Amino acid sequence: MNKAELIEAVSEQVGLAKSQVDDTIKAILATITTELSKGNKITLVGFGTFERRKRKGRIGVNPQNPTQKIKIPPKNAPAFSAGSELKAAVQTGKAPKMAAPKMAAKKVAVKKAVVAKAAKAKTAAKKKTAKK
């Protein structure tokens, strides 16, 4: 699944416009990135934890010249630890049943009704112009 597919799936689930979902996902990712760059940990209970880990400097091997040793400097790296619910879902192959927001179900039903009504009106208009 890529970002566009994620946006579409979330949009259908919560009943919001794709542009709103896109903005929300961008804001979430920007917030996670900002907090990690500050050294803060982000914990989403059941899903997992994002954190910044320090990697020690070490001696490595130059891939172009395997006999040559190179010094790899220490650095910070992002890390993710999966939570218990995510681990269980991956292990069993079954996603946990998540309750969609109550308003989302209503919005989806209303949206489907509006789309159906618009389609009906469009076909009626075509039939009317075809008779003339």
NORGI-V810132 format. One record per residue. N is the residue number from 1. OMEGA is omega as a letter, one per 20 degrees, with the letter a starting at -180 (* if undefined). BURIAL is b if it has 16 or more other ideal C-beta (glycine too) atoms within 10 Angstrom, else e. Layout:
# NORGI-V810132
n;omega;burial
N;OMEGA;BURIAL
N;OMEGA;BURIAL
This chain:
# NORGI-V810132
n;omega;burial
1;r;e
2;a;e
3;a;e
4;r;e
5;r;e
6;r;e
7;a;b
8;a;e
9;r;e
10;r;b
11;r;b
12;a;e
13;a;e
14;r;b
15;r;b
16;r;b
17;a;e
18;r;e
19;r;e
20;r;e
21;r;b
22;r;b
23;a;e
24;r;e
25;r;e
26;a;e
27;r;e
28;a;e
29;r;e
30;r;e
31;r;e
32;r;e
33;a;e
34;a;e
35;r;e
36;r;b
37;r;e
38;a;e
39;a;e
40;r;e
41;r;e
42;a;e
43;r;e
44;a;e
45;r;e
46;a;e
47;r;e
48;a;b
49;r;e
50;r;b
51;r;b
52;r;e
53;r;e
54;r;e
55;r;e
56;r;e
57;a;e
58;r;e
59;r;e
60;a;e
61;r;e
62;a;e
63;r;e
64;a;e
65;a;e
66;r;e
67;a;e
68;r;e
69;r;e
70;r;e
71;r;e
72;a;e
73;r;e
74;r;e
75;r;e
76;r;e
77;r;e
78;r;e
79;r;e
80;r;e
81;a;e
82;r;e
83;a;b
84;a;e
85;r;b
86;r;b
87;a;e
88;a;e
89;r;b
90;a;e
91;a;e
92;a;e
93;r;e
94;r;e
95;r;e
96;r;e
97;r;e
98;r;e
99;r;e
100;r;e
101;a;e
102;r;e
103;a;e
104;r;e
105;r;e
106;a;e
107;r;e
108;r;b
109;r;e
110;a;e
111;r;e
112;r;e
113;r;e
114;r;e
115;r;e
116;r;e
117;r;e
118;r;e
119;r;e
120;r;e
121;a;e
122;a;e
123;r;e
124;r;e
125;r;e
126;r;e
127;a;e
128;a;e
129;r;e
130;a;e
131;a;e
132;*;e
